């Protein structure tokens, strides 16, 4: 809420700053297990990252959205976000981001009971 209030008080904040703050707000909500509050700021962060052409920002927003979907138990949506993030991360040579994405993909495979896929991904 404080990040949202700060953004509301500063409508002139740069899109990059807004993207980062929104991602932070979504992460805080996710860590607290509040998937309903996490989704909107993460989607807004994703939209800003796409608009800025910030592929790292897009990849990280997608990982976070995958984490939210996974926490909700929606492994198909989570896997969709993770796959898109993985494609971007690998194209950028972002090995750490790709590793986090693979961890998410493996986790969603386990959620579905697809242990062969989880083993392949991990």
N, C-alpha and C positions, 0 to 999 in steps of 0.2 A: 504493500500500500504506500509506503514511503517513497519508493522509486516512482510509482505512478503519480503521486502528488508532486514530486520534484519535476517530473517531465511536464506535468500540467502547468506548473509555475514557470517553466522555461520552454515555451513553444518554439523559440528560436534556436534551440539546441540542434547541433548538426545531425544529419541523418545517421552518421556513423556512431555518434554518441548515443542517440536514441536507440539504435540497433543493439548496442552493447548493454545499455540499461534495461531494455526490454528482455533481452536474453537473460540477464541477471535476475530480473523479477520472476521470469518463468522458472529458472533454476531453483530459486528460493522456494517457490510454491511446490515444485516437484520434490525437493528434499523433505519438505514437510508432509508429503503424501497427498497434497491437494491438486489432483490432476485437473479439476475443473478450472482452478485459478491459474494453472500453469499454461494451459493451451493457448489462450488468446495472446498473451505477450510473446510467446514463442513464435506463433504464426505471424505476428506483426514484425518481429525481429527477422524472420525468414523473408518476408516481403521486402523489408528495407535492404537486407543483404543482396537479394536478387536485383533490386533497383540500383544499388550501388555497384553491381558487378563484383561484389566481394565473395569470391568462391569459397574462401575459408570460412567466412561468416555464414554462408549458405550451408556448408558441410556441418558446421558445429550446431547450427539451429536444427538441422535435420536429425542429428544424433539426439539432441535434447527432445525433440518431438517423438522420436522413436522410444526414448526412455519413458516418456509420459504415456504413450500408447501401451507399452509393455506393462507398466504399473497398473494400467486399467485392465490388463488382461487381453488386450487386442493385439495378438501377436502378428496377425496379417498386416495390419496398418504399420506396426512397429517395423516389421521386416521391409516394407515398402520404403519407409523413411531411411532405414539403415542402408539399403541397397543404393539409393540415390546418393547418400553421403559417401559411401565407399567408392563409388565411381568418381566423384569429384575429388576425394582425398587422394586416391591413387593417381589421378591425372595431374594433381598438383605436387605429387611426391611427398605428401604429408603423411609420413609413416605412423606417427603417434595417433593422429586422427583416424587413420585407417585401422589401426589396432583397436581403438575404442569401438569403432563401428563393427569390426569383426566380433568383438566381445558381445555386443548387442545382438548381432545376428545369431550367434551361437546360443545365446540365452533365449531368444524367441523360438529357435528350433527345439530347445529343451522344453519350453512351455507347451509346444504342440506335441511333445512326445516323439519327435523325430530325432532320435539319438544318433543315427547315422549322419544326418546333415549337421548336427551339432559337432560331431567328431571331425567331420570334413572341414568345417569352418574354423574350429579351434586349432 
